[in-house]
Amino acid sequence: MNLHLSPAASADTAPPHIRIDRLSFDYGGARPAVDALSFDIAKGEFIGLLGPSGCGKSTTLRMFAGLLAPTSGQITIGGQNIVSRPPWDRNLGLVFQSYALFPHMTVAQNVAFGLRLRKVSKEDQRARVAEALRAVRLESFGARRPSELSGGQQQRVAIARAIVIEPEILLLDEPLSNLDARLRDEMRFEIRDIQTRTGITTLFVTHDQQEALTMCDRIAVMNAGKLEQIGTPAEVYDRAATPFVANFIGRANNLATTLSLSAGQPTLVCDGQTLPLPTDLPINAANGSSIAVMVRPHAIRLRPPSSDGLTGTVVRRVFVGSTIETAIKLDGGQTLIAELRPNSDDTALAAEGARVGVDWLARDMRLFAS
């Protein structure tokens, strides 16, 4: 058993380990729960399925695990379609939301459970359980019962039980949702460290954007059964492909603007003022079209008010630790949220009731045709 051989492979260079091809599932509702989902996963990659409740991410995981049969489509591993195989013939490790540890068994017995079902010899069981517990840093906890462990330790036992069978794929179904906030933060890095050291290709379901951003190599953002975008955390955060992704990943300011074309030169008009615009307009739109502009709060900059550019009034200022969250109501009625650094020049301008000018760099905006 080798739980520490290979780091995660690069999704840019490795051939697809897994291919999900037009995968669909219909519960019989108004729309399919999963609708023609397609993407590839490289060997050793850590992929997050992210989206709101009801978007189809858990249904996708259940189809992958063999707990649901797809209405249509394929899941291939190493070129072999697995949708007709029973769950026990897929070489998958599954970590549930509830951990599902047996309370009457010791930690070592829980970890060995899958090996006993596979009729692995007792000698091999002992060696593999010891290695799996070392991988999750619980080598001295084998004789304890689950009730004697913290929530984070129980989670690591569940992971050890999943990886001890040497699965080709590890499936994680919202494994951190039952932990308190501080333990969730700790376990994010624990799980990612385990996955990196074992090199197991991993599919991770979560509704928590922070979990996805901090843990995953790439994130598949789902909405209403469809794939909105798949990319690295930086790509889905900084270069959102759709308005849904822009607003679901992180915080976003949304401004209604109008496209103006004069002598072939595009400008965006908001509240009667011209906004900074990327050199190349990233969307095709006609003169007078409504354009939705998205800007992250950290990109907002304040300046003294002037007749040139957007102006507004600071209506709220809240200290939230590393930033000062500042709400500015623009003169045209729209409200922006800025995240300002304490003791910065911007923050000095942002007293409640103060009049301020507002701008940002053109590269920090995303444009979507309304």
C-alpha positions as CSV (number, residue, x, y, z in Angstrom):
1,M,0.0,0.0,0.0
2,N,1.5,3.4,-1.0
3,L,-0.4,6.3,0.4
4,H,2.3,8.9,-0.2
5,L,3.8,8.3,-3.7
6,S,2.6,11.0,-6.0
7,P,1.6,14.7,-5.8
8,A,-1.5,15.9,-7.6
9,A,-1.0,15.8,-11.4
10,S,-1.4,19.0,-13.5
11,A,-4.7,19.2,-15.2
12,D,-3.0,21.0,-18.1
13,T,-0.6,18.1,-19.0
14,A,-2.1,14.8,-17.8
15,P,-4.6,13.0,-19.9
16,P,-8.1,12.8,-18.4
17,H,-8.4,10.2,-15.7
18,I,-12.1,10.7,-15.5
19,R,-14.5,11.9,-18.1
20,I,-18.1,12.9,-17.3
21,D,-19.9,13.1,-20.6
22,R,-23.4,14.6,-20.9
23,L,-24.4,13.1,-17.6
24,S,-28.1,13.6,-16.7
25,F,-30.5,12.6,-14.0
26,D,-34.2,13.3,-13.8
27,Y,-36.3,12.8,-10.6
28,G,-39.4,13.6,-12.6
29,G,-39.6,17.3,-11.7
30,A,-40.0,20.4,-13.8
31,R,-36.3,20.1,-14.9
32,P,-33.6,17.5,-14.6
33,A,-31.7,17.5,-11.4
34,V,-28.5,17.1,-13.5
35,D,-28.6,18.3,-17.1
36,A,-26.0,17.2,-19.6
37,L,-23.0,17.7,-17.3
38,S,-19.6,17.3,-19.0
39,F,-16.1,17.8,-17.8
40,D,-12.8,16.0,-17.4
41,I,-10.7,15.3,-14.3
42,A,-6.9,14.6,-14.4
43,K,-5.3,11.9,-12.4
44,G,-4.4,13.2,-8.9
45,E,-6.6,16.3,-9.3
46,F,-8.8,17.7,-6.5
47,I,-12.0,18.9,-8.0
48,G,-14.8,20.7,-6.2
49,L,-18.5,20.5,-7.1
50,L,-19.8,23.8,-5.8
51,G,-23.2,25.3,-5.9
52,P,-26.4,26.2,-3.9
53,S,-28.7,23.6,-2.4
54,G,-30.6,21.8,-5.2
55,C,-28.1,22.5,-7.9
56,G,-27.4,18.8,-8.6
57,K,-23.9,18.4,-7.1
58,S,-24.9,15.7,-4.6
59,T,-26.9,13.9,-7.2
60,T,-23.8,13.9,-9.4
61,L,-21.7,12.4,-6.6
62,R,-24.3,9.7,-6.0
63,M,-24.3,8.8,-9.7
64,F,-20.5,8.6,-9.5
65,A,-20.7,6.4,-6.4
66,G,-23.2,4.1,-8.1
67,L,-26.0,5.0,-5.7
68,L,-28.1,6.4,-8.5
69,A,-28.3,5.3,-12.1
70,P,-28.0,8.1,-14.6
71,T,-30.9,8.9,-16.9
72,S,-28.4,9.3,-19.7
73,G,-24.7,10.0,-20.2
74,Q,-21.5,8.3,-19.2
75,I,-18.8,8.3,-16.5
76,T,-15.5,6.8,-17.7
77,I,-12.5,6.1,-15.6
78,G,-9.4,5.2,-17.6
79,G,-11.6,5.0,-20.7
80,Q,-14.0,2.4,-19.1
81,N,-17.6,3.4,-18.7
82,I,-18.6,2.6,-15.1
83,V,-22.3,3.5,-15.0
84,S,-23.5,-0.1,-15.2
85,R,-21.1,-1.3,-12.4
86,P,-22.4,-1.8,-8.9
87,P,-21.0,0.5,-6.2
88,W,-18.7,-2.2,-4.8
89,D,-17.1,-2.7,-8.2
90,R,-16.0,0.9,-8.8
91,N,-12.9,1.1,-6.6
92,L,-14.1,4.3,-4.9
93,G,-13.6,5.6,-1.4
94,L,-16.6,7.6,0.0
95,V,-16.6,9.9,3.0
96,F,-20.1,10.9,4.1
97,Q,-21.3,14.1,5.7
98,S,-22.1,12.2,8.9
99,Y,-18.8,10.2,9.0
100,A,-20.9,7.0,9.6
101,L,-18.4,5.5,12.0
102,F,-19.4,2.4,14.0
103,P,-19.7,3.4,17.6
104,H,-19.1,-0.1,19.0
105,M,-15.8,-0.5,17.1
106,T,-12.4,0.9,17.8
107,V,-10.8,3.4,15.4
108,A,-8.6,0.6,14.0
109,Q,-11.6,-1.7,13.6
110,N,-13.5,1.1,11.8
111,V,-10.6,1.7,9.4
112,A,-10.2,-2.1,8.8
113,F,-13.9,-2.6,8.0
114,G,-13.6,-2.4,4.2
115,L,-10.5,-4.6,4.2
116,R,-12.4,-7.3,6.2
117,L,-15.2,-7.2,3.6
118,R,-12.6,-7.7,0.9
119,K,-11.2,-10.7,2.9
120,V,-7.7,-9.2,3.2
121,S,-5.5,-11.2,5.5
122,K,-5.2,-10.1,9.1
123,E,-1.5,-9.4,8.8
124,D,-2.1,-7.1,5.7
125,Q,-5.0,-5.5,7.5
126,R,-2.8,-4.5,10.4
127,A,-0.1,-3.1,8.1
128,R,-2.6,-1.1,5.9
129,V,-4.6,0.2,8.9
130,A,-1.4,1.4,10.5
131,E,-0.3,3.2,7.3
132,A,-3.7,4.8,6.8
133,L,-3.8,6.1,10.4
134,R,-0.3,7.5,9.9
135,A,-1.5,9.2,6.7
136,V,-4.2,11.1,8.8
137,R,-1.9,11.5,11.8
138,L,-3.9,9.3,14.1
139,E,-1.4,6.4,14.5
140,S,-1.7,6.5,18.3
141,F,-5.5,6.5,18.3
142,G,-6.3,3.0,17.0
143,A,-7.6,1.6,20.3
144,R,-10.0,4.5,21.0
145,R,-13.8,4.5,20.3
146,P,-15.3,7.2,18.1
147,S,-17.0,8.7,21.1
148,E,-13.6,9.5,22.6
149,L,-12.6,11.6,19.6
150,S,-13.2,15.2,18.6
151,G,-15.2,16.0,15.4
152,G,-12.1,16.6,13.4
153,Q,-10.5,13.4,14.6
154,Q,-13.6,11.4,13.6
155,Q,-13.5,13.1,10.2
156,R,-9.9,11.9,9.7
157,V,-10.9,8.3,10.8
158,A,-13.6,8.4,8.1
159,I,-10.9,9.5,5.5
160,A,-8.6,6.8,6.7
161,R,-11.3,4.2,6.3
162,A,-11.9,5.5,2.7
163,I,-8.2,5.5,1.6
164,V,-7.2,2.2,3.3
165,I,-8.9,0.2,0.5
166,E,-6.6,1.9,-2.0
167,P,-9.4,3.5,-4.0
168,E,-8.8,4.9,-7.4
169,I,-11.1,7.8,-6.7
170,L,-12.0,9.5,-3.4
171,L,-15.5,11.0,-3.1
172,L,-16.2,13.6,-0.3
173,D,-19.8,14.5,0.3
174,E,-19.8,17.9,2.2
175,P,-17.5,16.3,4.9
176,L,-17.0,19.5,6.9
177,S,-20.7,20.6,7.3
178,N,-21.1,19.1,10.7
179,L,-18.0,20.9,12.2
180,D,-17.9,24.2,14.0
181,A,-16.3,27.2,12.1
182,R,-12.8,26.9,13.7
183,L,-12.6,23.2,13.2
184,R,-13.8,23.5,9.6
185,D,-10.9,25.9,8.9
186,E,-8.4,23.4,10.3
187,M,-9.8,20.5,8.5
188,R,-9.7,22.2,5.1
189,F,-6.0,22.1,5.2
190,E,-5.9,18.6,6.8
191,I,-7.9,17.1,4.0
192,R,-6.0,18.9,1.3
193,D,-2.7,17.8,2.9
194,I,-3.9,14.2,3.0
195,Q,-5.0,14.3,-0.6
196,T,-1.8,15.9,-1.8
197,R,0.3,13.2,0.0
198,T,-1.7,10.3,-1.2
199,G,-2.2,11.6,-4.7
200,I,-5.8,10.2,-4.9
201,T,-8.0,11.8,-7.5
202,T,-10.7,13.5,-5.5
203,L,-14.2,14.8,-6.2
204,F,-15.4,17.0,-3.4
205,V,-19.0,18.3,-3.0
206,T,-19.6,21.5,-1.1
207,H,-21.9,24.5,-0.9
208,D,-19.3,26.6,0.9
209,Q,-17.3,28.8,-1.5
210,Q,-14.4,29.3,1.0
211,E,-13.9,25.5,1.2
212,A,-13.8,25.3,-2.6
213,L,-11.5,28.2,-3.0
214,T,-9.0,27.1,-0.4
215,M,-9.0,23.3,-1.1
216,C,-9.5,22.6,-4.8
217,D,-7.3,22.5,-7.9
218,R,-10.3,23.4,-9.9
219,I,-13.9,24.2,-9.1
220,A,-17.0,23.1,-11.2
221,V,-19.7,25.6,-10.4
222,M,-23.2,24.2,-10.8
223,N,-26.6,25.9,-11.0
224,A,-30.0,24.4,-11.7
225,G,-28.4,21.1,-12.8
226,K,-26.0,22.7,-15.3
227,L,-22.3,23.5,-15.3
228,E,-21.8,27.3,-15.3
229,Q,-18.0,27.3,-15.3
230,I,-15.1,25.1,-14.4
231,G,-11.7,26.5,-13.6
232,T,-9.0,27.2,-11.0
233,P,-10.1,29.1,-7.9
234,A,-8.4,32.3,-9.4
235,E,-10.2,31.8,-12.7
236,V,-13.7,31.5,-11.3
237,Y,-13.2,34.3,-8.8
238,D,-11.4,36.8,-11.1
239,R,-12.8,35.8,-14.5
240,A,-16.3,34.6,-13.8
241,A,-17.9,33.4,-17.0
242,T,-21.5,34.1,-16.0
243,P,-23.4,36.5,-13.7
244,F,-24.3,33.6,-11.5
245,V,-20.7,32.6,-10.9
246,A,-19.7,36.3,-10.4
247,N,-22.3,36.6,-7.6
248,F,-22.0,33.1,-6.1
249,I,-18.2,33.1,-5.8
250,G,-17.2,35.8,-3.3
251,R,-18.9,39.1,-2.9
252,A,-19.7,41.3,-5.9
253,N,-21.0,44.8,-6.6
254,N,-23.4,44.9,-9.6
255,L,-24.0,48.1,-11.5
256,A,-26.5,48.7,-14.3
257,T,-24.9,50.5,-17.2
258,T,-25.6,51.4,-20.8
259,L,-23.2,50.8,-23.7
260,S,-22.5,53.9,-25.8
261,L,-20.6,53.6,-29.2
262,S,-19.3,56.8,-30.6
263,A,-17.0,56.6,-33.7
264,G,-16.6,52.9,-32.9
265,Q,-15.3,53.6,-29.5
266,P,-17.2,51.9,-26.7
267,T,-17.9,53.5,-23.3
268,L,-20.2,52.5,-20.4
269,V,-22.5,55.1,-18.8
270,C,-23.6,54.7,-15.2
271,D,-25.5,57.5,-13.5
272,G,-24.6,59.9,-16.3
273,Q,-20.9,59.2,-15.8
274,T,-18.4,57.2,-18.0
275,L,-16.9,54.2,-16.3
276,P,-13.3,52.9,-16.9
277,L,-13.5,50.3,-19.6
278,P,-11.1,47.5,-20.7
279,T,-9.3,48.2,-24.0
280,D,-11.1,45.4,-25.7
281,L,-14.8,45.2,-25.0
282,P,-15.2,41.5,-23.9
283,I,-18.7,41.1,-25.1
284,N,-20.7,41.7,-28.3
285,A,-23.4,44.2,-27.8
286,A,-25.1,46.9,-29.8
287,N,-25.2,50.7,-29.1
288,G,-27.6,51.4,-26.2
289,S,-27.5,47.8,-24.8
290,S,-27.8,47.3,-21.1
291,I,-24.6,45.9,-19.6
292,A,-24.2,44.5,-16.1
293,V,-20.9,45.4,-14.5
294,M,-19.5,43.4,-11.7
295,V,-16.7,44.7,-9.4
296,R,-15.3,43.0,-6.3
297,P,-15.5,45.1,-3.1
298,H,-11.7,44.9,-2.6
299,A,-11.2,46.6,-6.0
300,I,-13.2,49.7,-5.1
301,R,-11.1,52.9,-4.6
302,L,-12.2,56.1,-3.0
303,R,-11.1,59.7,-3.9
304,P,-12.3,63.2,-3.2
305,P,-15.5,63.9,-5.1
306,S,-15.4,65.7,-8.4
307,S,-17.5,66.3,-11.4
308,D,-15.7,63.6,-13.3
309,G,-16.7,60.1,-12.4
310,L,-19.0,58.4,-10.0
311,T,-19.8,60.1,-6.7
312,G,-21.8,59.1,-3.7
313,T,-22.3,59.3,0.1
314,V,-20.9,56.9,2.7
315,V,-23.9,55.4,4.4
316,R,-22.2,52.7,6.5
317,R,-18.8,51.9,7.8
318,V,-18.1,48.7,9.8
319,F,-14.8,47.3,11.2
320,V,-14.5,43.6,10.3
321,G,-10.9,42.9,11.3
322,S,-8.6,43.0,8.3
323,T,-10.9,45.5,6.4
324,I,-13.3,48.3,6.9
325,E,-16.5,47.4,5.1
326,T,-17.9,50.6,3.6
327,A,-21.2,51.1,1.9
328,I,-21.5,54.0,-0.6
329,K,-24.8,55.1,-2.0
330,L,-24.2,56.6,-5.5
331,D,-26.0,59.7,-6.5
332,G,-28.0,57.7,-9.0
333,G,-29.3,55.4,-6.2
334,Q,-27.2,52.3,-6.6
335,T,-25.1,51.1,-3.6
336,L,-21.5,49.8,-3.7
337,I,-19.7,47.9,-1.0
338,A,-15.9,48.7,-0.6
339,E,-13.5,46.7,1.5
340,L,-10.9,49.2,2.6
341,R,-7.6,48.6,4.4
342,P,-7.5,50.1,7.9
343,N,-5.3,53.3,8.0
344,S,-5.3,53.7,4.2
345,D,-5.9,56.9,2.5
346,D,-9.2,55.5,1.2
347,T,-10.4,54.7,4.7
348,A,-9.5,58.3,5.9
349,L,-12.1,59.6,3.3
350,A,-14.8,57.2,4.3
351,A,-16.4,58.7,7.4
352,E,-20.2,58.1,7.6
353,G,-22.0,60.9,5.8
354,A,-18.9,61.9,3.8
355,R,-19.1,62.7,0.1
356,V,-16.7,60.6,-2.0
357,G,-15.7,59.8,-5.5
358,V,-15.6,56.1,-6.6
359,D,-13.5,54.3,-9.2
360,W,-11.6,51.1,-10.0
361,L,-9.1,49.8,-12.5
362,A,-10.7,48.7,-15.8
363,R,-9.0,45.3,-15.4
364,D,-11.0,44.7,-12.2
365,M,-14.5,44.7,-13.8
366,R,-16.5,42.0,-15.5
367,L,-19.1,42.8,-18.1
368,F,-22.2,40.8,-18.9
369,A,-24.9,41.6,-21.5
370,S,-28.2,42.0,-19.6
